[in-house]
Amino acid sequence: MTARLFSKTGALAGTDYQIGREAVIGRDAQCDLILFPHTISSRHARIFYKEDARAYFIEDLGSSNGTLVDRIPLGEAVRLGPLHVITFASDIHFIFQVGAPAPSVAPRPTPARPAASRATGTTPGSPPLPASSRGTGTTLGSPPVLPSQGIASFGPDDPGMRTSMGQSFAALPDLPGMNEDPLPPATAQPAALPDLPGMNEDPMPPATAQPAALPDLPGMNEDTMPPATAQPAAIPFVLELGLGDGKESRLTLNPGKYVLGRGQACNIVVADSFVSTRHAELIVTDSSVEIIDLKSSNHTYVDDVQISQPTRLTVGARLRFGPKATAVLR
């Protein structure tokens, strides 16, 4: 079974990571998923799969700013369902989604609804609620099961619903005028009303009359608005950072400025002793990326050429910061 951890908002929007049996999330270069913001701890949290429970779990690794699942802070390891919102350090939001498709289940006929149980408030024959399990975590996001409520009803034999329709009553005496018709017969015609002046004249002109034509005004028949043309959405640039040992991290570059270096205050933190505290700066727009070396000790290279001036990058450009740290612009 596999799962995804991806972001759609904030500076990390576009980050998409596949989780197998285990993934450690943090700022350290040895983590499986590296997050660059300085609010993330070196080893922040861990997501892992347990064979005996056939489910994924998440635990916080003693981070400074905490981990939340569906806005609930983590204490011990928690069992994950198929879909959750996981928040690292209170403001970095990811969506967790289990990748295996749900098994198909044949529809079952709807059984007759049994009477409600007064003793427990539940429907007889329904499965009992599962007890929480210690040591295996709990599943967040499961809806609470509410007991069914008994509904009182009355039948035709209930004494409270009986009527006196079968009883006979004494005849009432006739009252004067009781059997007379209070209204005149339906065939009676109302008296004709006298004609009034103009009563039979048509107050409105015939429907075929055409309204008077309005004079043309300057520009009245001209198109005041140009035709709407759909603008294609700009595709953001992506920076693939090589982390050594075959690992890499993908960072979506939204328009703005990004400082890359070893310092924790940088937008992109590279844990490499050969990288300067503030090594280089990336300036990103919707259509271009430019790199500037910030007077680093071990220099910045574009396609193996050392740069000393602001350099505009093309898609596929290979970057190197010092002798080891590498990146590719996508």
LINDA-V142163 format. One record per backbone hydrogen bond with DSSP energy under -1.0 kcal/mol. CO is the residue of the C=O (numbers start at 1). NH is the residue of the N-H. E is the energy in kcal/mol with one decimal. If there is no record, write none. Layout:
co | nh | e
CO | NH | E
CO | NH | E
This chain:
co | nh | e
2 | 99 | -2.8
3 | 19 | -3.4
4 | 97 | -2.2
5 | 17 | -2.2
6 | 95 | -3.5
7 | 14 | -2.6
10 | 13 | -1.6
12 | 15 | -2.2
15 | 7 | -2.2
17 | 5 | -2.3
19 | 3 | -2.0
21 | 49 | -2.4
23 | 47 | -2.6
24 | 32 | -1.1
24 | 33 | -2.2
25 | 44 | -1.8
25 | 45 | -1.8
26 | 35 | -2.0
28 | 31 | -1.6
33 | 26 | -2.0
37 | 40 | -1.8
41 | 27 | -1.8
42 | 28 | -2.0
44 | 61 | -2.4
45 | 25 | -2.9
46 | 59 | -2.3
47 | 23 | -2.4
48 | 57 | -3.1
50 | 54 | -1.4
50 | 55 | -1.2
55 | 50 | -2.5
56 | 80 | -3.1
57 | 48 | -2.3
58 | 78 | -2.7
59 | 46 | -2.6
66 | 89 | -2.5
67 | 74 | -2.5
68 | 87 | -2.7
69 | 72 | -1.4
72 | 69 | -2.4
78 | 58 | -2.2
79 | 140 | -1.1
82 | 98 | -2.1
84 | 96 | -2.5
85 | 70 | -3.3
86 | 94 | -2.9
87 | 68 | -2.8
88 | 92 | -1.5
92 | 88 | -2.8
94 | 86 | -2.6
95 | 6 | -2.1
96 | 84 | -2.1
97 | 4 | -3.1
117 | 121 | -1.9
122 | 117 | -1.3
123 | 126 | -1.9
138 | 79 | -1.1
155 | 158 | -1.5
158 | 161 | -1.8
164 | 167 | -1.5
175 | 178 | -2.4
185 | 188 | -1.6
196 | 199 | -2.3
206 | 209 | -1.7
217 | 220 | -2.4
237 | 253 | -3.4
238 | 330 | -3.5
239 | 251 | -2.2
240 | 328 | -1.9
241 | 249 | -2.0
244 | 247 | -2.0
247 | 243 | -2.7
249 | 241 | -3.1
251 | 239 | -3.0
256 | 284 | -3.2
258 | 282 | -3.1
259 | 268 | -2.3
260 | 279 | -1.7
260 | 280 | -2.1
261 | 270 | -2.4
263 | 266 | -1.5
268 | 261 | -2.2
270 | 272 | -2.0
272 | 275 | -1.7
276 | 262 | -2.4
277 | 263 | -1.8
279 | 294 | -2.5
280 | 260 | -3.2
281 | 292 | -2.3
282 | 258 | -2.6
283 | 290 | -2.4
284 | 256 | -1.9
288 | 285 | -2.8
289 | 313 | -3.3
290 | 283 | -3.1
291 | 311 | -2.6
292 | 281 | -2.6
299 | 322 | -1.8
300 | 307 | -2.3
301 | 320 | -2.1
302 | 305 | -1.0
305 | 302 | -2.6
311 | 291 | -2.8
314 | 317 | -2.2
317 | 329 | -2.1
318 | 303 | -3.7
319 | 327 | -2.1
320 | 301 | -2.7
325 | 321 | -2.9
326 | 242 | -2.4
327 | 319 | -3.4
328 | 240 | -2.9
329 | 316 | -3.0
